[in-house]
Amino acid sequence: MEEPEKKETLQQNCQRIMSESKAMAYAVALLDYEDGFRFTIDADRPFHAASTIKVAILLAVAKAFDEGRIRPDDTLHIRNRFLSAIDRTPFRVDAEADGYPPLHRMVGRTAKISDLAEWMIVSSSNLATNLLLDYVTIEYALRVLRDAEVSGINLRRGVDDTKAHANNFNNETTGEGLLKLFSTLRGDFLSKTGRDFVINILLQQRFNSMIPAPLPPHASVAHKTGEISTACHDAGIVYLPEREPYILVVLTEVMAESNGRRESIAKISEAVFRCLTGLEAKS
């Protein structure tokens, strides 16, 4: 399929899928390393980043390893007390809503930075996220994004900061921003050890009902989801043994508690796979 036909096919399929889903807004960003094909829809529109922001923090952790600032086996003291980005008043991460509840039972003890990084991504632990972000600092994480030439990601605070959320002071991302972020894992911004650290964690992602869901069993996806009441996202690198990988980002803004949000992203993933490979995805 030639590039203009690919773009037209993807445009029509994405519009149909999202129209049926009744999403209020959506963005798609795609980069295929097989032939350099790029495709975007509204990829410069900012969305609430939800848990996709954790990939930016993971990048900062890996860069800190590369620079010798910290080591994977270094340990952090586990606490559940953080300061709101709005007024510096203390808040706690909700244990019942956390993706990795066992970490909350470790308060007062220590955990390895490498383990916290894994729990932040694989299980989407908010407590692990805030511990790591406090340790590397927002300023350092923003510097890493700038040095990596990743624009379109606005890291402003930790997660579960309800006061900041109530004041609309949120982390934001664009489709293009996440595409650039995942693209750094294909370049030389990180050492090979750093890249492998990040990718191996992303490959262990537990939540696989979106981009990976329609793909054949031999596909591997290094990705991160993000979901709150009004947003549902997935972004990552799709690896297929018979070809070069591709990066896919799908961001959606939805009505609170709307049904079918994840299925819509899975349908876009299927449409992308079929368009790029000419093969049928799994039924």
Secondary structure, DSSP 8 states (H G I E B T S, - for coil): --HHHHHHHHHHHHHHHHHHHT-SEEEEEEEETTT--EEEESTTS-EE-GGGHHHHHHHHHHHHHHTTS--TT-EEE----EE-TTT--EE---STT-S-GGGGGGTTSEEEHHHHHHHHHHS--HHHHHHHHHHH-HHHHHHHHHHTT--SEE--S-SS-HHHHHTT---EE-HHHHHHHHHGGGSSSS-HHHHHHHHHHHHT-S--SSTTTTS-TT-EEEEEEEEETTEEEEEEEEE-TTS--EEEEEEEE--TT-TTHHHHHHHHHHHHHHHHH-S----
